[in-house]
Amino acid sequence: MTYSLQLYTLRTALGEDLPGTIKRVADLGYTAVEPYNFVATADELAEALTLNGLTAPSGHAPLLGADQDEIFAAARKLGIGTVIDPHVERSRWRTDEDIRATADALNAAAVKGAGYGITVGYHNHEFELEERVGGTSALEVLAGHLDPAVVLEVDTYWAAVGGEDPAALLRRLGDRVRFIHIKDGPLTRNDKEQVAVGSGSMRVWDVLDAAPALEAAVVELDDFDGDIFAAVADSLAYLQEGRK
């Protein structure tokens, strides 16, 4: 299992200096990253990853709202093995019919992705856990409609904000979960209150122990009121030291 970094965390720095930012990530000790909206920067990003010995096991892209062939071609250039759709708006999670339509779209994307040698997944926010259909969280309803080829990336922080015990959720979803987002904070909706992993209220090790089939645990801060590179470095140090 690899510790990765969701590059959205460093979006401001990447916009100012992509090659320098990727080098800095590698210098901090990360060996893998998770790019986002990577089509436009695929050539520059591919070069930077190669130069710095970084891999990209997964990446985020709007599969259900953009050109899938373009996304999969860019993903293949970057060596991304799993492309994850990061967001389907809250209004689409309130009925079984709507959730099934999302599942059908992801299933179809997975068929196309397979032609590129790429797996398809979905990433949650808090509302997929808050919304209930027949007493079951909308995310778990989605999982029941997905083809086995489609994986999940559970954002464990937003699952907790949505009212779930993230470790219990991961155990219920089982091997379907191949990636997780690890973040920390006071479990509020305020992104600015997020902190380095290990410095907040998340039971990080309970979460990691509940997901044995992971390909990568992805560090992410949606925002941070401080030095973001320090938070990124502290997060990796906590995760690496905790397993010794």
For each residue, the residues with C-beta under 8 A, 3 or more apart:
1: 214 215 216 217
2: 31 32 55 57 215 216 217
3: 30 31 32 216 217 218 219 236 239 240
4: 30 32 33 34 57 58 216 217 218 219
5: 9 10 25 30 32 33 34 218 219 220 232 236
6: 9 33 34 36 60 181 218 219 220
7: 10 11 14 25 33 34 35 36
8: 11 36 60 220 222
9: 5 6 219 220 221 222 224 228 232
10: 5 7 13 14 21 25 228 229 232
11: 7 8 14 15 36
12: 15 16 228
13: 10 16 17 20 21 24 228 229
14: 7 10 11 17 18 21 22
15: 11 12 18
16: 12 13 21
17: 13 14 20 21
18: 14 15 21 22 41 44 45 48
19: 22 23 44 47 48 51
20: 13 17 23 24
21: 10 13 14 16 17 18 24 25
22: 14 18 19 25 26 33 45 48 49 51 52 54
23: 19 20 26 27 48 51 52
24: 13 20 21 27 28 229
25: 5 7 10 21 22 28 30 33 52 54 232
26: 22 23 29 30 31 52 53 54
27: 23 24
28: 24 25 229 232 233 236
29: 26 233 236 237 240
30: 3 4 5 25 26 33 54 236
31: 2 3 26 53 54 55
32: 2 3 4 5 54 55 56 57 216
33: 4 5 6 7 22 25 30 49 54 55 56
34: 4 5 6 7 56 57 58 59 60 179 216 218 220
35: 7 38 41 45 56 59 60 78 80
36: 6 7 8 11 59 60 61 86
37: 40 60 61 62
38: 35 41 42 45 59 60 61 74 75 78 80
39: 42 61 66 70 71 74
40: 37
41: 18 35 38 44 45
42: 38 39 45 46 74 77 78
43: 46 47 77
44: 18 19 41 47 48
45: 18 22 35 38 41 42 48 49 78
46: 42 43 49 50 77 78 79
47: 19 43 44 50 51
48: 18 19 22 23 44 45 51 52 54
49: 22 33 45 46 52 54 55 56 78 79
50: 46 47 53
51: 19 22 23 47 48
52: 22 23 25 26 48 49
53: 26 31 50
54: 22 25 26 30 31 32 33 48 49
55: 2 31 32 33 49 79
56: 32 33 34 35 49 59 78 79 80
57: 2 4 32 34 80 81 82 179 215 216
58: 4 34 80 81 82 83 84 121 153 179 215 216 218
59: 34 35 36 38 56 75 78 80 82 83 84
60: 6 8 34 35 36 37 38 83 84 85 86 123
61: 36 37 38 39 66 71 74 75 83 84 85 86
62: 37 65 66 71 85 86 87
63: 66 68 71 83 85 106 109 120
64: 85 88 102 105 106 109
65: 62
66: 39 61 62 63 70 71
67: 70 71
68: 63 71 72 109 112 113
69: 72 73 112
70: 39 66 67 73 74
71: 39 61 62 63 66 67 68 74 75 83
72: 68 69 75 76 83 112 113 115 116 118
73: 69 70 76 77 116
74: 38 39 42 61 70 71 77 78
75: 38 59 61 71 72 78 80 83 116 118
76: 72 73 79 80 116 117 118
77: 42 43 46 73 74
78: 35 38 42 45 46 49 56 59 74 75
79: 46 49 55 56 76
80: 35 38 56 57 58 59 75 76 83 118
81: 57 58 117 118 119 215
82: 57 58 59 118 119 120 121 151 178 179 215
83: 58 59 60 61 63 71 72 75 80 113 118 119 120 121
84: 58 59 60 61 120 121 122 123 153 179
85: 60 61 62 63 64 88 106 109 120 121 122 123
86: 36 60 61 62 123
87: 62 123 125
88: 64 85 92 93 102 122
89: 92
90: 93 94 127 131
91: 94 98
92: 88 89 98 99 101 102
93: 88 90 98 99 102 127 128 131 138
94: 90 91 98 131 133 138
95: 98 99 133
96: 99 100 133 134 141
97: 100 101
98: 91 92 93 94 95 101 102
99: 92 93 95 96 102 103 133 138 141 142 145
100: 96 97 103 104 145
101: 92 97 98 104 105
102: 64 88 92 93 98 99 105 106 142
103: 99 100 106 107 142 145 146 150
104: 100 101 107 108 145
105: 64 101 102 108 109
106: 63 64 85 102 103 109 110 120 122 146 150
107: 103 104 110 111 146 147 149 150
108: 104 105 111 112
109: 63 64 68 85 105 106 112 113 120
110: 106 107 113 114 119 120 147 149 150
111: 107 108 114 115
112: 68 69 72 108 109 115 116
113: 68 72 83 109 110 116 118 119 120
114: 110 111 117 118 119 149
115: 72 111 112
116: 72 73 75 76 112 113
117: 76 81 114
118: 72 75 76 80 81 82 83 113 114
119: 81 82 83 110 113 114 149 150 151 178
120: 63 82 83 84 85 106 109 110 113 149 150 151
121: 58 82 83 84 85 150 151 152 153 178 179
122: 84 85 88 106 142 146 150 151 152 153
123: 60 84 85 86 87 152 153 154 155 181
124: 128 129 139 152 153 154 155 158 159 162
125: 87 128 155 158 162
126: 129 130 158 159 161 162 189
127: 90 93 130 131 138 162
128: 93 124 125 131 137 138 139 142 162
129: 124 126 137 138 139 158 159 162 163 164 169
130: 126 127 137 162 163
131: 90 93 94 127 128 137 138
132: 135 136 137 138
133: 94 95 96 99 136 138 141
134: 96 141
135: 132
136: 132 133 140 141
137: 128 129 130 131 132 140 141 162 164 169
138: 93 94 99 127 128 129 131 132 133 141 142
139: 124 128 129 142 143 152 154 159 169
140: 136 137 143 144 169 172 173
141: 96 99 133 134 136 137 138 144 145
142: 99 102 103 122 128 138 139 145 146
143: 139 140 146 152 173 176
144: 140 141
145: 99 100 103 104 141 142
146: 103 106 107 122 142 143 150 176
147: 107 110 150
148:
149: 107 110 114 119 120
150: 103 106 107 110 119 120 121 122 146 147
151: 82 119 120 121 122 176 177 178 179
152: 121 122 123 124 139 143 173 176 177 178 179
153: 58 84 121 122 123 124 177 178 179 180 181 218
154: 123 124 139 159 166 169 170 173 177 179 180 181 211
155: 123 124 125 158 159 180 181 183 220
156: 159 160 166 170 180 181 182 183 202 207
157: 160 161 166 181 182 183 184 185 187 194 202
158: 124 125 126 129 155 161 162 181
159: 124 126 129 139 154 155 156 162 164 166 169
160: 156 157 163 164 165 166 187 202
161: 126 157 158 187 188 189
162: 124 125 126 127 128 129 130 137 158 159
163: 129 130 160
164: 129 137 159 160 168 169
165: 160 168 169
166: 154 156 157 159 160 169 170 202 203 206 207 210
167: 170 171 203 206 207 209 210
168: 164 165 171 172 210
169: 129 137 139 140 154 159 164 165 166 172 173
170: 154 156 166 167 173 177 180 207 210 211
171: 167 168 174 210
172: 140 168 169
173: 140 143 152 154 169 170 176 177
174: 171 177 213
175: 178 213
176: 143 146 151 152 173
177: 151 152 153 154 170 173 174 180 211 213 214
178: 82 119 121 151 152 153 175 213 214 215
179: 34 57 58 82 84 121 151 152 153 154 214 215 216 217 218
180: 153 154 155 156 170 177 207 208 211 214 217 218
181: 6 123 153 154 155 156 157 158 218 219 220
182: 156 157 197 202 204 207 208 217 218 219 220 235 239
183: 155 156 157 194 197 202 219 220 221 222
184: 157 194 195 196 197 198 199 200 201 202 204 235
185: 157 188 193 194 195 200 201 202
186: 193 200 201
187: 157 160 161 200 201 202
188: 161 185 193
189: 126 161
190: 193
191: 194 221 222 223
192: 223 224 225
193: 185 186 188 190 225
194: 157 183 184 185 191 200 221 222 223 224
195: 184 185 199 200 221 224 231
196: 184 199 221 230 231 232 234 235 238
197: 182 183 184 200 202 204 219 234 235 238 239
198: 184 204 234 235 238 239 242
199: 184 195 196 234 238
200: 184 185 186 187 194 195 197
201: 184 185 186 187
202: 156 157 160 166 182 183 184 185 187 197 207
203: 166 167 206 207
204: 182 184 197 198 207 208 238 239 242
205: 208 209 242
206: 166 167 203 209 210
207: 156 166 167 170 180 182 202 203 204 210 211
208: 180 182 204 205 211 214 217
209: 167 205 206 212
210: 166 167 168 170 171 206 207
211: 154 170 177 180 207 208 214 217
212: 209
213: 174 175 177 178
214: 1 177 178 179 180 208 211 217
215: 1 2 57 58 81 82 178 179
216: 1 2 3 4 32 34 57 58 179
217: 1 2 3 4 179 180 182 208 211 214 239
218: 3 4 5 6 34 58 153 179 180 181 182
219: 3 4 5 6 9 181 182 183 197 232 235 236 239
220: 5 6 8 9 34 155 181 182 183
221: 9 183 191 194 195 196 224 228 231 232 235
222: 8 9 183 191 194
223: 191 192 194
224: 9 192 194 195 221 228 231
225: 192 193
226: 230 231
227: 230 231
228: 9 10 12 13 221 224 231 232
229: 10 13 24 28 232 233
230: 196 226 227 233 234
231: 195 196 221 224 226 227 228 234 235
232: 5 9 10 25 28 196 219 221 228 229 235 236
233: 28 29 229 230 236 237
234: 196 197 198 199 230 231 237 238
235: 182 184 196 197 198 219 221 231 232 238 239
236: 3 5 28 29 30 219 232 233 239 240
237: 29 233 234 240 241
238: 196 197 198 199 204 234 235 241 242
239: 3 182 197 198 204 217 219 235 236 242 243
240: 3 29 236 237 243 244
241: 237 238 244
242: 198 204 205 238 239
243: 239 240
244: 240 241
